[in-house]
Amino acid sequence: SLPEYFVVPSSLADQDLKLYSYSFIGRRMPLWSWNHPNGSALVRMANIKDVLQQRRIDQRICNAITRSHPLRSDIYKSDLDKCLPNIQEIQAAHIKLKQLCVNEPFEETEEKWLSSLENTHWLDYIR
C-alpha cells in the first residue's frame, strides 16, 4: 500500500529517514500526498510509537517540510484520528444504509425513514 516513489525534503538525510521510519507505526513515513501550485502541500503522517521521541521527530520532519516550502510558510497540523471516523465505523454505517435501502420494505418504514437514514451516520461520513 506504499507508493512507488516518495517526495522527501532535501534537508532530510537518508540516514534520518531510515532511523525515523522505525518510530512510526507500521514504519509508515510521512507521505507527500498532494501539492497546490501556490506551494501548499498535504502530508499524511502516521502516529509515532515512542511518546518520548514523538515531539523531537515530529519537529525535525516539520522543520524539513517548512524549509522545502517556497514561501517558508508555517505548517498547519490536524489530527484526523480525532475528527474522522475509522474504517470500521464507515463500514458499519454502510451496512446500516444498505439494510435501510435494500432489505426493509419502504412502505413499512416510510414514516421514520429519514430519521433511520440519519441514524446510519452515512451522510455525515460522506460529507
C-alpha positions, 0 to 999 in steps of 0.5 A: 500500500506504499507508493512507488516513489516518495517526495522527501525534503532535501534537508532530510538525510537518508540516514534520518529517514531510515532511523525515523521510519522505525518510530512510526507505526507500521514504519509508515513515513510521512507521505507527500500526498498532494501539492497546490501550485501556490506551494501548499502541500498535504502530508499524511503522517502516521502516529509515532510509537515512542511518546518520548521521541514523538515531539523531537521527530515530529519537529525535525520532519516539520522543520524539513517540510517548512524549509522545502516550502517556497514561501517558508510558510508555517505548517498547519497540523490536524489530527484526523484520528480525532475528527474522522471516523475509522474504517470500521465505523464507515463500514458499519454505517454502510451496512446500516444504509444498505439494510435501510435501502435494500432489505426493509420494505419502504412502505413499512418504514416510510414514516421514520425513514429519514430519521433511520437514514440519519441514524446510519451516520452515512451522510455525515461520513460522506460529507 
